């Protein structure tokens, strides 16, 4: 998971929002209250009010555990966590953005297995003085992205912590297909990508530099918008390996290269550089390829296919699997010298 945020200013208030959340009552008696004043179960009830569970939910929130259907007989499961000041800053992103981002990065992992999202479990930790408007907005974002992924939130937990923490567990269904693993790439395969690359990294660098005027790039950093269907499209088209680009293209393809014991070579000339990326790169005096190859959190998809002929519409060929017995990613036949991607414990 890409998370190169600078520390959040200590003086910042978590009440800042760019959007307003309609609670259904302009005279909400709990407006201005904190989570401690409202109480755990009331906060949870607010997050569920008016929500509709997806068709995969047999039993939703309200009991000791949820029940989610698994038509395939197997369940794809993944989990991830976001911590305030490390993975997001509330002076850059409002709580609704954070909620959407938390679900998106987990839903993309489900799609990268060739599966369809069926449900999300959400555990939230927050300080007792957190305004209830913040948890309302966070819930709005969580639900909004869960529905966009074709699923719903089926349960979770709320506890007191020193800073805002969101932990997501995502569930998925393979619909009768085998999972598309990182270990399936073979010599002679082509490498293809689907989705935007480098936009989130560019947006982050623009925020760090204090630049304005690049709303699309900054929005891409605040809220990734993976096309969940592309993972299923790739699986149906015979993808031999698949991953979402969370840490950076070179880094994530490196996981495939290592798991498959192959060498992957990328063609730097095959990447389309959007005008927005080119303009921002010129402004910050950086190479746009540094964002495309080394930037993460776009949650685009990268995978390998047996030939160009089976690469589905919406995917672009950007390289080839050049040899068995390796475990490296090269660019134009040479070792990549730039920032290859995120590591969770780097400074």
C-alpha positions in Angstrom: 0.0 0.0 0.0 1.4 3.3 -1.1 1.5 5.9 1.8 4.1 8.6 1.4 2.2 11.3 3.3 4.1 13.9 5.3 3.1 14.0 9.0 -0.2 15.8 9.5 0.0 19.2 11.2 -0.7 18.7 14.9 -2.8 21.9 15.0 -5.2 20.7 12.4 -8.8 20.0 13.3 -10.4 16.8 12.1 -13.7 18.7 11.6 -12.7 20.2 8.3 -15.0 18.9 5.4 -15.3 19.9 1.8 -18.6 18.1 1.5 -21.7 18.1 3.6 -23.5 14.9 4.7 -27.3 14.9 4.8 -28.4 13.1 7.9 -32.0 13.4 6.9 -32.8 16.0 9.6 -31.7 19.6 9.4 -32.3 19.8 13.1 -30.2 16.8 14.0 -30.1 16.8 17.8 -26.7 15.2 17.8 -25.1 17.8 15.6 -21.9 19.1 17.3 -21.7 16.1 19.6 -18.6 13.9 19.9 -18.4 10.2 19.5 -18.1 9.8 23.3 -21.2 11.9 23.9 -23.2 10.0 21.3 -22.0 6.5 22.2 -20.7 3.5 20.2 -24.1 2.0 19.2 -25.6 5.3 18.2 -22.7 6.1 15.9 -23.1 2.6 14.4 -26.8 3.1 14.0 -26.2 6.4 12.2 -23.9 4.6 9.8 -26.5 2.1 8.9 -29.6 4.3 8.7 -31.2 4.1 5.2 -28.5 1.7 3.8 -29.5 -1.2 1.7 -27.5 -4.5 1.8 -26.4 -6.1 -1.5 -27.9 -9.3 -2.8 -24.9 -11.3 -1.4 -25.8 -10.4 2.2 -27.8 -13.1 3.9 -27.6 -11.4 7.3 -26.2 -8.0 7.7 -25.2 -5.9 10.8 -27.0 -6.4 14.1 -26.1 -9.9 15.3 -22.9 -11.5 16.6 -21.7 -12.0 13.0 -22.8 -11.4 9.4 -23.7 -14.1 6.9 -22.5 -13.6 3.3 -23.3 -16.0 0.5 -20.5 -17.8 -1.3 -22.1 -19.1 -4.5 -18.8 -20.4 -5.8 -18.2 -22.4 -2.6 -15.0 -20.4 -1.9 -14.5 -17.0 -0.5 -11.7 -14.5 -1.5 -10.6 -12.5 1.6 -8.2 -9.6 2.0 -7.6 -6.9 4.7 -5.8 -3.6 4.9 -5.5 -0.7 7.3 -5.2 3.1 7.1 -3.7 5.2 9.9 -4.1 9.0 10.2 -0.9 10.8 9.5 0.7 7.8 7.8 -1.8 6.8 5.1 -3.9 10.0 4.9 -4.0 13.6 6.2 -7.3 15.2 7.1 -6.0 18.6 5.9 -5.7 17.1 2.4 -8.6 14.7 2.4 -12.0 14.9 4.1 -13.4 11.9 6.0 -15.6 10.9 3.1 -12.6 10.7 0.9 -10.8 8.6 3.4 -13.7 6.2 3.6 -13.8 5.8 -0.1 -10.1 5.2 -0.3 -10.2 2.6 2.4 -12.8 0.5 0.6 -11.2 1.1 -2.8 -7.8 -0.3 -1.9 -9.3 -3.5 -0.5 -11.8 -3.9 -3.3 -9.0 -3.6 -5.8 -7.2 -6.5 -4.1 -10.4 -8.7 -4.6 -10.6 -7.7 -8.2 -6.9 -8.5 -8.7 -7.7 -12.1 -7.9 -10.2 -12.1 -10.7 -13.1 -12.0 -8.2 -16.2 -9.9 -7.6 -16.6 -8.0 -4.3 -19.4 -9.3 -2.1 -19.0 -7.5 1.2 -16.9 -5.4 3.4 -16.2 -5.5 7.2 -15.1 -2.2 8.7 -13.3 -1.6 12.0 -12.8 2.0 13.0 -10.8 3.4 15.8 -11.0 7.1 16.8 -10.4 9.5 19.7 -13.3 10.0 22.0 -13.5 13.7 21.1 -14.0 13.0 17.4 -17.0 15.0 16.2 -19.9 12.7 15.1 -20.0 14.7 11.8 -16.6 13.1 11.1 -17.8 9.5 11.6 -21.0 10.3 9.6 -18.8 11.6 6.7 -16.5 8.6 7.0 -19.5 6.2 6.9 -20.8 8.0 3.8 -17.6 7.4 2.0 -17.3 3.8 3.1 -20.8 3.0 1.9 -20.5 5.0 -1.3 -17.4 3.1 -2.5 -18.8 -0.3 -1.3 -21.9 0.2 -3.5 -19.7 1.3 -6.4 -17.8 -2.0 -6.0 -21.1 -3.8 -6.2 -21.3 -4.8 -2.5 -22.2 -3.4 0.9 -20.8 -3.1 4.4 -22.0 -6.2 6.3 -20.5 -5.5 9.8 -17.6 -4.1 11.8 -16.5 -2.5 15.0 -15.9 0.9 16.6 -13.3 1.4 19.4 -11.4 4.3 21.0 -7.8 5.0 19.7 -5.4 7.9 19.9 -5.8 8.7 16.2 -8.2 7.8 13.4 -7.7 4.2 12.1 -9.7 2.3 9.6 -9.3 -1.4 9.0 -11.2 -3.1 6.2 -11.8 -6.7 5.4 -13.1 -7.4 1.9 -14.9 -10.5 0.7 -15.2 -11.7 -2.9 -16.6 -14.5 -5.1 -14.7 -16.2 -8.0 -17.9 -17.1 -9.8 -16.6 -20.5 -10.7 -13.2 -19.4 -12.0 -9.8 -20.2 -10.6 -8.0 -17.3 -8.8 -5.5 -15.4 -10.9 -2.3 -15.6 -9.0 1.0 -13.7 -9.0 2.8 -17.0 -9.7 1.3 -17.7 -13.1 3.5 -15.5 -15.5 5.5 -17.4 -18.0 8.3 -16.6 -20.6 6.7 -15.2 -23.7 3.7 -13.6 -22.0 2.9 -10.0 -22.6 2.5 -7.5 -19.8 -0.6 -5.2 -19.9 -2.1 -2.5 -17.7 -5.6 -1.1 -17.2 -6.4 2.2 -15.6 -4.5 5.4 -14.8 -0.9 5.2 -13.6 1.0 7.9 -11.8 -1.9 10.1 -11.1 -2.1 9.6 -7.3 1.7 10.0 -6.9 1.6 13.2 -9.0 -1.3 14.5 -6.8 0.7 13.7 -3.6 3.8 15.5 -4.9 1.7 18.5 -5.8 0.2 18.6 -2.3 3.6 18.3 -0.8 4.9 21.2 -3.0 1.8 23.3 -2.2 0.9 23.6 -5.9 -2.6 24.5 -7.0 -4.5 24.2 -10.2 -4.2 20.4 -10.7 -7.6 19.3 -9.4 -7.8 16.0 -11.3 -4.4 14.8 -10.1 -5.1 15.8 -6.5 -8.5 14.2 -6.6 -6.9 11.0 -7.9 -4.7 10.9 -4.8 -7.5 11.6 -2.4 -9.9 9.0 -3.9 -8.6 6.2 -6.2 -11.3 4.9 -8.5 -10.4 1.4 -9.6 -12.4 -0.2 -12.3 -13.3 -3.4 -10.4 -14.7 -5.1 -13.4 -11.3 -5.1 -15.1 -10.0 -7.8 -12.8 -12.9 -10.1 -13.9 -12.4 -9.1 -17.5 -8.7 -10.1 -17.3 -9.6 -13.4 -15.6 -12.1 -14.3 -18.3 -9.6 -13.4 -21.0 -7.0 -15.8 -19.7 -4.7 -13.6 -17.7 -1.8 -15.8 -16.4 -1.0 -13.4 -13.5 -2.6 -10.3 -12.0 -2.1 -7.6 -9.4 -3.4 -4.1 -8.5 -0.9 -1.3 -8.6 -0.9 -0.2 -5.0 2.8 0.3 -4.2 4.1 1.2 -7.7 4.1 -0.5 -11.1 7.7 -1.7 -10.9 7.3 -2.8 -7.3 4.0 -4.7 -7.9 5.2 -6.3 -11.1 8.3 -7.3 -9.0 6.0 -9.4 -6.9 4.8 -11.2 -10.0 8.3 -11.6 -11.3 9.5 -13.1 -7.9 6.5 -15.4 -7.5 6.7 -16.6 -11.1 10.5 -16.8 -11.2 10.6 -14.7 -14.4 12.1 -11.4 -15.7 9.6 -8.7 -16.8 10.8 -6.0 -19.1 8.8 -2.8 -19.6 8.9 -0.6 -22.7 9.0 3.0 -21.5 7.8 4.2 -24.8 4.5 2.3 -24.5 3.1 4.4 -21.8 0.7 7.2 -22.8 1.5 10.3 -20.8 -1.6 12.3 -20.1 -1.5 16.1 -20.5 -2.2 16.6 -16.8 0.8 14.4 -15.9 3.1 16.1 -18.4 2.2 19.5 -17.2 2.7 18.7 -13.5 6.0 17.0 -14.2 7.2 20.1 -16.0 6.1 22.3 -13.1 7.8 20.2 -10.5 10.9 19.4 -12.7 10.5 15.6 -12.5 10.2 12.8 -15.0 6.6 11.8 -15.6 7.8 8.2 -15.9 9.0 8.4 -12.3 5.3 8.6 -11.3 4.1 6.1 -13.8 6.7 3.5 -12.9 7.2 4.2 -9.2 4.0 5.8 -8.0 1.3 3.8 -6.3 -2.3 4.1 -4.9 -3.9 4.5 -8.3 -5.2 0.9 -7.9 -4.9 0.3 -11.6 -4.4 -3.3 -12.7 -1.3 -5.0 -14.2 -1.1 -8.5 -15.4 0.3 -11.0 -17.9 -1.4 -12.6 -20.8 -0.3 -15.5 -23.1 -0.3 -13.3 -26.2 -1.3 -9.9 -27.6 -4.4 -11.5 -29.2 -6.1 -12.2 -25.9 -5.4 -8.9 -24.2 -8.9 -7.5 -23.5 -10.2 -4.1 -24.6 -9.3 -1.4 -22.0 -5.9 -2.9 -21.4 -2.6 -1.7 -23.0 0.5 -3.8 -23.6 3.5 -2.3 -21.9 6.1 -5.0 -21.8 6.9 -8.7 -22.0 8.0 -11.6 -19.8 11.5 -12.2 -21.2 12.9 -15.2 -19.4 12.3 -17.9 -16.9 14.6 -18.3 -13.9 14.7 -14.6 -13.0 12.9 -12.5 -10.5 13.4 -8.9 -11.7 11.7 -6.1 -13.5 13.7 -4.1 -16.0 12.8 -1.0 -18.1 14.0 -1.0 -21.7 16.3 -3.9 -20.9 18.0 -2.2 -18.0 17.6 -2.1 -14.2 15.2 0.6 -13.1 17.2 3.3 -11.3 14.3 5.3 -10.0 12.0 5.0 -7.0 10.4 1.6 -7.5 7.6 1.8 -5.0 6.4 2.0 -1.4 7.7 0.0 1.6 5.5 0.2 4.7 8.4 0.7 7.1 10.5 3.2 5.2 10.7 6.7 6.7 
